[in-house]
Amino acid sequence: MDMKNSTKKTTLLALSSALTIFALATATLGTAHATSGTSYSFNLTGPNTAMAQNTVPGTPIAVGDVLRLTGSGAFDLSTSSTTGGGSFTHYKPDGSVFARGLWVVTDFQSFASYGGKSLGVQGGLLLVTVSIISPEATFTGLTLQVSCHINAPGGAPEEGTTLPGLFSVPTGGNTLFHLNN
């Protein structure tokens, strides 16, 4: 019984820590939004899924594993500030759940805007740094790619969300950028 209670406490502590990080990151962006030039928000419309093409040595990722992400975020091009996050589920090829937890945006890398018909419907390619946090482990410094195909040029990455080099084949879901100014 003590082991079960200890596991529950560890799980609650990890999730509470992740939510605290997410809340602090969101508060920081709110300040940047008030004083910025060009800012965007993004949404993962429905769950986004990506598959691992290869087994990644030193990680629990094997060929055929699937990562499911939900969430949203925002970023400001004039200050390179960013925030965001959501939930993730890592599935093994047989459909069993390997891990669940949270993902949190920790840094802005780049954004290429493709434009759109309205401020609320924009395409683009966003790269941000994220941490993936679960009760079992935390992985930091990962690149998250968010690709929306509205007005996309030829050769643009497929629509969806991936972790290049890990879960690099988009298999479902849509994304959308919104120009906030």
SULNOR-V957206 format. One record per helix or strand. SS is the DSSP state (~ for helix, > for strand). FROM is the first residue (numbers start at 1). LEN is the number of residues. Records with the same first field share a line. If there is no record, write none. Layout:
SS: FROM-LEN / FROM-LEN
This chain:
~: 2-33
>: 39-13 / 66-11 / 81-11 / 97-22 / 121-14 / 138-11 / 160-4 / 167-1 / 169-11
